[in-house]
Amino acid sequence: MVDRPNKPSALATTPGLPPQAQVTISHGNARVTAALPTGESVVVLLHGATVISWKDASGDEKLWLSEAAHLDGSKAVRGGIPLVFPVFGAGSNGEKTKDLPQHGFARNARWEFLGKSTSEGDSANVVKLDFGLSSESLADEYQKAWPYRFGLLYSVTLTRESLTTTIVITNDGDEPFEFQTLLHTYFRVKDISQVSIDGFDGAPYIDQLANRAAKTHAGAITFDGELDSIYTPAGGPKQEVTLSEGGRRRVRLVRDNLEDVVVWNPHVAKAAGMADFAPKDGWRNMVCIEAGSVRGWQRLDKGDAFEGAQTIHL
């Protein structure tokens, strides 16, 4: 990818135009912030193209970010929306992925900011940020561990009432490859014991805390201990997933071409064992609802592309 070391620190509006979304590049070209005139904002770290903040017009943060998260590019971010690619579990595809880290390398790689765009006629209420990663830009260790040619285009679209994240994966080489991908979203909540998640009634799922036992879910998901399961909603990607707290709906998640949803909360013991999880009782204030394709494998032949997305509505 083209390196542009002298990129401007801010992409400003033209004088005389109505208010528009503002995009700022900061922290030594390491973060991209977009803000709508009405106050909504999103911050994306170029390390991993990780969304680390999403706030509504009142400044209320919607995502959970660990106080001990590494934001200097030294490791994957604990919190926000890390990207999983090309594998969900380390070594889960045998020899093809045995040398890859847990959740793959996309969340550990430096992405390129490709620019912003706005919807014509609605530049005050919508802004889209595009980020790119290619096999050529990977660290040598990752190229050796997964020697396929690919391109990733990741788009983050902010509106007044929603956030959409879209991943496009292309096979730019001659050899086919298989992959998994996931949008590992950490939601901020006030009290996990008051949280319920709907959209999984009748859904088959894999219980990762019970030796990946295959089960079927009934009713809403609630929390009284650690939970780590991969659900495939019976209604397909069109099946909405809703997060409620204290009986009040907080967010509505809509998926596009992503069949699976991982729901995770580490509870006491797992949180205590993670060095970058802070505060240690932070499990009370977060829940992961992760749209993706991880129960099986997507195959891309030469020149093929895969696109998946989630939209989170407030």
C-alpha positions as CSV (number, residue, x, y, z in Angstrom):
1,M,0.0,0.0,0.0
2,V,1.1,3.6,-0.6
3,D,2.7,5.2,2.4
4,R,1.7,8.8,2.9
5,P,3.9,10.1,5.7
6,N,2.9,13.7,5.1
7,K,-0.8,13.2,5.4
8,P,-2.7,16.2,6.9
9,S,-3.5,16.1,10.6
10,A,-7.1,17.1,9.9
11,L,-9.5,16.9,7.0
12,A,-11.4,20.2,7.3
13,T,-14.6,21.4,5.8
14,T,-14.7,24.1,3.1
15,P,-15.6,27.6,4.3
16,G,-19.2,28.6,3.5
17,L,-20.6,25.1,3.4
18,P,-23.2,23.9,6.0
19,P,-21.8,22.0,9.1
20,Q,-20.1,18.7,8.1
21,A,-18.6,15.8,9.8
22,Q,-15.0,16.5,11.0
23,V,-12.2,13.9,10.7
24,T,-9.0,14.4,12.7
25,I,-5.8,12.3,12.6
26,S,-3.8,12.4,15.9
27,H,-1.4,10.7,18.2
28,G,1.4,10.7,15.6
29,N,-0.9,9.4,12.8
30,A,-2.0,6.6,15.0
31,R,-5.7,7.5,15.6
32,V,-8.5,8.7,13.4
33,T,-11.5,10.5,15.0
34,A,-14.7,11.4,13.2
35,A,-17.3,13.7,14.8
36,L,-20.7,14.8,13.5
37,P,-21.8,18.4,14.0
38,T,-24.4,17.1,16.5
39,G,-21.7,15.6,18.8
40,E,-21.7,11.9,17.9
41,S,-18.1,10.5,17.5
42,V,-16.0,7.5,16.8
43,V,-12.3,6.8,17.3
44,V,-10.3,4.2,15.4
45,L,-6.8,3.1,16.3
46,L,-4.8,2.3,13.2
47,H,-3.2,-0.6,15.1
48,G,-5.7,-3.3,14.2
49,A,-8.2,-0.7,12.7
50,T,-9.7,-1.1,16.2
51,V,-12.7,1.1,17.1
52,I,-11.8,2.2,20.6
53,S,-14.7,4.7,21.3
54,W,-18.2,5.4,20.1
55,K,-20.2,8.1,21.8
56,D,-23.6,9.5,21.3
57,A,-24.4,13.2,21.1
58,S,-24.5,13.6,24.9
59,G,-21.0,12.1,25.2
60,D,-22.2,8.7,26.6
61,E,-19.7,6.0,25.7
62,K,-21.2,2.8,24.1
63,L,-18.1,0.6,24.1
64,W,-16.1,-0.9,26.9
65,L,-12.3,-0.4,26.9
66,S,-10.1,-1.9,29.5
67,E,-8.1,0.6,31.6
68,A,-5.1,-1.6,30.9
69,A,-5.6,-1.8,27.2
70,H,-2.4,-1.4,25.1
71,L,-3.0,1.5,22.8
72,D,0.6,1.9,21.6
73,G,0.6,-0.8,19.0
74,S,2.5,-3.3,21.2
75,K,-0.4,-5.8,21.3
76,A,-4.1,-6.3,20.4
77,V,-6.5,-3.9,22.2
78,R,-8.6,-5.3,25.0
79,G,-12.0,-3.6,24.3
80,G,-13.7,-1.6,21.6
81,I,-14.2,-3.6,18.4
82,P,-11.1,-5.7,17.6
83,L,-11.1,-7.4,14.2
84,V,-10.7,-11.2,14.0
85,F,-9.1,-12.6,10.8
86,P,-8.2,-15.1,9.4
87,V,-8.8,-17.5,12.3
88,F,-11.0,-17.4,15.4
89,G,-9.1,-20.0,17.4
90,A,-5.4,-20.6,17.2
91,G,-4.6,-23.8,15.2
92,S,-8.3,-24.6,14.7
93,N,-7.7,-25.4,11.0
94,G,-4.8,-27.7,11.5
95,E,-1.6,-27.1,9.7
96,K,-2.9,-24.1,7.8
97,T,-3.3,-22.0,11.0
98,K,-1.1,-23.7,13.5
99,D,1.4,-20.8,13.6
100,L,-1.2,-18.0,13.9
101,P,-2.0,-16.3,17.1
102,Q,-5.4,-16.5,18.8
103,H,-8.0,-14.5,16.7
104,G,-5.5,-14.1,13.9
105,F,-3.3,-11.1,12.9
106,A,-5.7,-8.4,11.7
107,R,-6.1,-6.9,15.2
108,N,-2.3,-6.9,15.6
109,A,-1.4,-5.3,12.2
110,R,-0.9,-1.6,11.3
111,W,-3.7,-0.6,8.9
112,E,-3.7,2.3,6.5
113,F,-6.3,5.0,6.6
114,L,-7.7,5.4,3.1
115,G,-9.9,8.4,3.7
116,K,-13.4,9.5,4.6
117,S,-16.6,9.9,2.6
118,T,-20.0,11.2,3.3
119,S,-23.4,10.5,1.9
120,E,-24.3,13.0,-0.8
121,G,-26.6,15.6,0.6
122,D,-26.3,14.3,4.2
123,S,-22.7,15.2,5.1
124,A,-23.8,16.5,8.5
125,N,-25.3,13.2,9.6
126,V,-23.2,10.5,8.1
127,V,-19.4,9.9,7.8
128,K,-17.6,6.8,6.6
129,L,-14.0,6.0,7.3
130,D,-12.1,3.4,5.2
131,F,-9.1,1.4,6.2
132,G,-7.0,-1.1,4.3
133,L,-4.6,-4.0,5.0
134,S,-2.9,-6.3,2.5
135,S,-0.7,-9.3,2.7
136,E,2.3,-7.3,1.5
137,S,2.1,-4.9,4.4
138,L,2.1,-7.7,7.1
139,A,5.0,-8.4,9.4
140,D,7.3,-11.2,8.1
141,E,6.1,-13.6,10.9
142,Y,2.5,-13.3,9.8
143,Q,3.4,-13.7,6.1
144,K,5.3,-16.8,6.9
145,A,2.5,-18.2,9.1
146,W,-0.2,-17.5,6.5
147,P,1.3,-17.3,3.0
148,Y,-1.7,-16.2,1.0
149,R,-2.2,-13.0,-0.9
150,F,-5.3,-11.1,0.3
151,G,-6.7,-7.6,0.7
152,L,-8.9,-6.3,3.5
153,L,-11.1,-3.2,3.3
154,Y,-12.7,-2.2,6.6
155,S,-15.3,0.6,6.7
156,V,-16.6,2.3,9.8
157,T,-19.8,4.4,9.2
158,L,-21.1,6.7,11.9
159,T,-24.6,8.2,11.9
160,R,-26.5,10.0,14.6
161,E,-28.2,6.8,15.8
162,S,-26.0,3.9,14.6
163,L,-22.5,2.5,13.9
164,T,-21.8,0.2,11.0
165,T,-18.6,-1.8,10.6
166,T,-18.1,-3.6,7.2
167,I,-15.3,-6.0,6.2
168,V,-14.5,-6.9,2.6
169,I,-12.0,-9.7,2.1
170,T,-10.5,-10.5,-1.3
171,N,-8.3,-13.3,-2.6
172,D,-5.6,-11.5,-4.5
173,G,-3.4,-14.5,-5.2
174,D,-3.6,-17.7,-7.2
175,E,-4.2,-20.1,-4.4
176,P,-7.6,-20.5,-2.7
177,F,-7.7,-20.0,1.1
178,E,-10.1,-20.6,4.0
179,F,-10.8,-18.1,6.7
180,Q,-12.9,-17.0,9.6
181,T,-13.8,-13.5,10.6
182,L,-15.5,-11.7,13.5
183,L,-16.3,-8.2,14.8
184,H,-15.4,-8.6,18.5
185,T,-17.6,-5.9,19.9
186,Y,-17.3,-5.0,23.6
187,F,-20.4,-3.2,24.9
188,R,-20.4,-1.1,28.0
189,V,-23.2,-1.8,30.5
190,K,-24.0,-0.7,34.0
191,D,-24.6,-4.1,35.6
192,I,-24.2,-7.4,33.8
193,S,-26.6,-9.0,36.2
194,Q,-29.4,-6.8,34.8
195,V,-28.5,-7.6,31.1
196,S,-30.5,-9.8,28.8
197,I,-29.9,-10.5,25.1
198,D,-32.6,-11.6,22.8
199,G,-32.5,-13.1,19.3
200,F,-31.2,-16.6,20.1
201,D,-34.4,-18.6,20.9
202,G,-34.1,-21.9,19.2
203,A,-30.5,-21.2,18.1
204,P,-28.0,-24.0,17.9
205,Y,-24.8,-23.1,19.7
206,I,-21.4,-24.3,20.7
207,D,-20.7,-24.0,24.5
208,Q,-16.9,-23.3,24.6
209,L,-16.9,-23.8,28.4
210,A,-18.2,-27.4,28.0
211,N,-15.7,-28.9,25.6
212,R,-17.5,-27.2,22.6
213,A,-20.6,-29.2,23.3
214,A,-23.4,-28.7,20.8
215,K,-26.6,-27.4,22.4
216,T,-29.8,-25.5,21.5
217,H,-30.7,-22.2,23.3
218,A,-34.1,-21.3,24.6
219,G,-35.3,-17.8,25.7
220,A,-33.1,-14.8,26.4
221,I,-29.5,-14.9,27.4
222,T,-28.8,-13.8,31.0
223,F,-25.6,-13.9,33.1
224,D,-24.9,-15.5,36.4
225,G,-21.3,-16.6,35.7
226,E,-18.8,-16.9,32.9
227,L,-20.3,-17.4,29.4
228,D,-18.5,-18.1,26.1
229,S,-20.7,-19.5,23.4
230,I,-21.0,-19.4,19.6
231,Y,-24.6,-19.0,18.5
232,T,-26.1,-19.4,15.0
233,P,-29.5,-17.6,15.2
234,A,-32.3,-19.7,13.7
235,G,-33.5,-16.7,11.6
236,G,-30.2,-16.3,9.9
237,P,-28.3,-13.0,9.6
238,K,-31.6,-11.2,9.3
239,Q,-32.5,-12.2,12.9
240,E,-32.0,-9.1,15.0
241,V,-30.1,-9.3,18.3
242,T,-31.1,-6.9,21.0
243,L,-29.3,-6.0,24.3
244,S,-31.5,-4.8,27.1
245,E,-30.6,-3.7,30.6
246,G,-33.0,-3.5,33.5
247,G,-35.8,-4.3,31.0
248,R,-34.9,-1.3,28.8
249,R,-33.6,-2.0,25.3
250,R,-30.1,-0.5,24.8
251,V,-29.0,-1.5,21.4
252,R,-30.2,-3.5,18.4
253,L,-27.7,-5.4,16.3
254,V,-28.4,-6.2,12.6
255,R,-26.0,-8.5,10.6
256,D,-25.3,-8.8,6.9
257,N,-23.8,-12.2,5.7
258,L,-22.5,-13.0,9.2
259,E,-24.2,-16.2,10.4
260,D,-22.8,-16.5,13.9
261,V,-22.8,-14.5,17.1
262,V,-20.4,-15.1,19.9
263,V,-21.5,-13.9,23.4
264,W,-18.8,-13.6,26.0
265,N,-18.4,-12.4,29.6
266,P,-15.3,-13.5,31.6
267,H,-16.8,-13.1,35.1
268,V,-14.5,-13.2,38.1
269,A,-11.9,-15.9,37.5
270,K,-11.2,-15.3,33.8
271,A,-11.0,-11.5,34.3
272,A,-8.5,-12.0,37.1
273,G,-6.2,-14.0,34.8
274,M,-6.0,-11.4,32.0
275,A,-3.2,-8.9,32.6
276,D,-4.7,-6.3,30.3
277,F,-8.2,-6.5,31.8
278,A,-8.8,-3.7,34.2
279,P,-10.4,-2.9,36.5
280,K,-10.6,-6.6,37.6
281,D,-14.3,-6.2,38.4
282,G,-14.8,-4.6,34.9
283,W,-16.6,-7.8,33.9
284,R,-19.6,-6.3,35.6
285,N,-19.7,-3.4,33.1
286,M,-19.2,-5.2,29.8
287,V,-20.5,-7.9,27.5
288,C,-19.2,-9.0,24.1
289,I,-21.7,-9.6,21.3
290,E,-19.6,-10.5,18.3
291,A,-21.1,-10.9,14.8
292,G,-19.0,-13.2,12.6
293,S,-18.5,-16.3,10.6
294,V,-16.6,-18.7,12.9
295,R,-18.3,-22.1,13.3
296,G,-17.1,-23.2,9.9
297,W,-14.8,-21.8,7.2
298,Q,-15.3,-19.5,4.3
299,R,-13.4,-20.3,1.1
300,L,-12.2,-17.8,-1.4
301,D,-10.9,-18.8,-4.8
302,K,-8.7,-16.6,-6.9
303,G,-10.3,-13.2,-7.4
304,D,-13.3,-13.9,-5.1
305,A,-14.5,-11.6,-2.4
306,F,-16.4,-11.9,0.8
307,E,-18.3,-9.0,2.5
308,G,-19.9,-9.0,6.0
309,A,-21.2,-6.3,8.2
310,Q,-23.0,-5.3,11.4
311,T,-25.0,-2.3,12.2
312,I,-25.5,-1.3,15.8
313,H,-28.6,0.9,16.3
314,L,-29.2,2.9,19.5
